[in-house]
């Protein structure tokens, strides 16, 4: 019996829409259940090898693709990890972190989706439409939001969740390492130079607070300055007031300080030492190269992925290793 007429009708009917298991069953003249058993590799079924091959070949010919939403509904798993981001700029360190986390989750069969919460935003939260298995956040979520996510069936992991592995070493001690390094080099009056970007005001304040605590413990005089349009005379004023070193919130800020100091004729590090944070590419592109704080963002990405998989699958929780620690990289600027 020729199937050419049947194939033509199936192809015509499928034009412009998703191919379904019913289309495959109709084309082969077998039951939809049989097709489903083959495509889902359902155990315990007595389906011949010949039939299995026919189903797989016809699925490929018709362009069948699994309906992930339906599969998620049936299994109760979407295999999606949703990361809620604060409205921060995606700089080198965060971008590197996300890339590695995405790769590690992909290797485990999960997709990483990011969603940025904007102040006053009107977009519907992605956890309501994606049905993720896990929702993670880089910043604390309010109790009402956490409750709403959990009602949707997702596991919630945030930095302030008691069940989440601690991560203070990666994000917390960098400014202290900057101050300790400068103290070791004999500096006693230091400027902490920060970013004016209002989107990261909380993160800037957190790092500044750590630097202030480290300076107080070491008996160092620390003043904080927001770096906007830094001019050579600004850095000269710091130096004339007795400042001999500057710790930058990040490498971009430290590079601005370095540029202004050199334009002012200040020898770096002879008359002014400069230390950055994040070990971004710019730290080695400027002259003199910047001493900086290095965080293993790629390692942290894998650590992040392991936390997500622990929450999603019950896999053993990750143990904090070297990737969660910050280190001071000494270069020519200090």
ChimeraX attribute file (.defattr): number of C-alpha atoms within 10 A of each C-alpha:
attribute: neighborCount
match mode: 1-to-1
recipient: residues
	/A:1	3
	/A:2	6
	/A:3	11
	/A:4	10
	/A:5	10
	/A:6	14
	/A:7	17
	/A:8	12
	/A:9	13
	/A:10	17
	/A:11	15
	/A:12	10
	/A:13	12
	/A:14	15
	/A:15	9
	/A:16	8
	/A:17	7
	/A:18	14
	/A:19	20
	/A:20	17
	/A:21	21
	/A:22	15
	/A:23	22
	/A:24	28
	/A:25	19
	/A:26	15
	/A:27	22
	/A:28	18
	/A:29	11
	/A:30	14
	/A:31	13
	/A:32	16
	/A:33	12
	/A:34	19
	/A:35	24
	/A:36	16
	/A:37	16
	/A:38	19
	/A:39	15
	/A:40	11
	/A:41	11
	/A:42	10
	/A:43	8
	/A:44	7
	/A:45	10
	/A:46	8
	/A:47	12
	/A:48	8
	/A:49	10
	/A:50	8
	/A:51	15
	/A:52	16
	/A:53	12
	/A:54	15
	/A:55	23
	/A:56	15
	/A:57	13
	/A:58	16
	/A:59	21
	/A:60	12
	/A:61	10
	/A:62	18
	/A:63	13
	/A:64	16
	/A:65	12
	/A:66	13
	/A:67	11
	/A:68	12
	/A:69	13
	/A:70	11
	/A:71	13
	/A:72	17
	/A:73	11
	/A:74	10
	/A:75	9
	/A:76	13
	/A:77	18
	/A:78	20
	/A:79	22
	/A:80	23
	/A:81	28
	/A:82	24
	/A:83	23
	/A:84	22
	/A:85	17
	/A:86	17
	/A:87	14
	/A:88	16
	/A:89	12
	/A:90	11
	/A:91	10
	/A:92	14
	/A:93	17
	/A:94	15
	/A:95	15
	/A:96	18
	/A:97	20
	/A:98	23
	/A:99	15
	/A:100	20
	/A:101	25
	/A:102	21
	/A:103	17
	/A:104	21
	/A:105	22
	/A:106	15
	/A:107	10
	/A:108	12
	/A:109	10
	/A:110	20
	/A:111	19
	/A:112	21
	/A:113	16
	/A:114	17
	/A:115	15
	/A:116	15
	/A:117	15
	/A:118	13
	/A:119	9
	/A:120	6
	/A:121	9
	/A:122	8
	/A:123	8
	/A:124	8
	/A:125	15
	/A:126	17
	/A:127	22
	/A:128	12
	/A:129	9
	/A:130	15
	/A:131	23
	/A:132	27
	/A:133	25
	/A:134	28
	/A:135	26
	/A:136	23
	/A:137	19
	/A:138	13
	/A:139	14
	/A:140	15
	/A:141	18
	/A:142	8
	/A:143	9
	/A:144	9
	/A:145	12
	/A:146	17
	/A:147	12
	/A:148	13
	/A:149	20
	/A:150	15
	/A:151	11
	/A:152	14
	/A:153	15
	/A:154	23
	/A:155	18
	/A:156	23
	/A:157	23
	/A:158	19
	/A:159	17
	/A:160	14
	/A:161	12
	/A:162	9
	/A:163	11
	/A:164	15
	/A:165	18
	/A:166	14
	/A:167	15
	/A:168	13
	/A:169	16
	/A:170	19
	/A:171	16
	/A:172	18
	/A:173	18
	/A:174	27
	/A:175	32
	/A:176	21
	/A:177	22
	/A:178	28
	/A:179	28
	/A:180	20
	/A:181	19
	/A:182	24
	/A:183	18
	/A:184	9
	/A:185	12
	/A:186	11
	/A:187	19
	/A:188	19
	/A:189	21
	/A:190	26
	/A:191	20
	/A:192	24
	/A:193	24
	/A:194	22
	/A:195	20
	/A:196	14
	/A:197	13
	/A:198	11
	/A:199	15
	/A:200	15
	/A:201	13
	/A:202	11
	/A:203	17
	/A:204	18
	/A:205	14
	/A:206	15
	/A:207	21
	/A:208	23
	/A:209	15
	/A:210	18
	/A:211	26
	/A:212	21
	/A:213	16
	/A:214	20
	/A:215	24
	/A:216	12
	/A:217	10
	/A:218	13
	/A:219	12
	/A:220	19
	/A:221	14
	/A:222	23
	/A:223	16
	/A:224	16
	/A:225	14
	/A:226	14
	/A:227	20
	/A:228	13
	/A:229	8
	/A:230	15
	/A:231	16
	/A:232	17
	/A:233	13
	/A:234	16
	/A:235	24
	/A:236	19
	/A:237	11
	/A:238	18
	/A:239	19
	/A:240	10
	/A:241	10
	/A:242	12
	/A:243	22
	/A:244	22
	/A:245	30
	/A:246	30
	/A:247	29
	/A:248	30
	/A:249	27
	/A:250	23
	/A:251	25
	/A:252	19
	/A:253	23
	/A:254	28
	/A:255	23
	/A:256	17
	/A:257	26
	/A:258	31
	/A:259	19
	/A:260	20
	/A:261	26
	/A:262	16
	/A:263	15
	/A:264	15
	/A:265	11
	/A:266	19
	/A:267	14
	/A:268	19
	/A:269	17
	/A:270	11
	/A:271	14
	/A:272	24
	/A:273	25
	/A:274	30
	/A:275	37
	/A:276	31
	/A:277	29
	/A:278	26
	/A:279	23
	/A:280	20
	/A:281	11
	/A:282	15
	/A:283	24
	/A:284	16
	/A:285	11
	/A:286	13
	/A:287	15
	/A:288	19
	/A:289	19
	/A:290	28
	/A:291	26
	/A:292	32
	/A:293	24
	/A:294	19
	/A:295	25
	/A:296	19
	/A:297	24
	/A:298	19
	/A:299	19
	/A:300	24
	/A:301	24
	/A:302	22
	/A:303	25
	/A:304	23
	/A:305	25
	/A:306	21
	/A:307	22
	/A:308	31
	/A:309	23
	/A:310	15
	/A:311	23
	/A:312	21
	/A:313	11
	/A:314	10
	/A:315	12
	/A:316	11
	/A:317	15
	/A:318	16
	/A:319	12
	/A:320	14
	/A:321	10
	/A:322	14
	/A:323	17
	/A:324	19
	/A:325	20
	/A:326	23
	/A:327	20
	/A:328	22
	/A:329	18
	/A:330	14
	/A:331	15
	/A:332	15
	/A:333	24
	/A:334	22
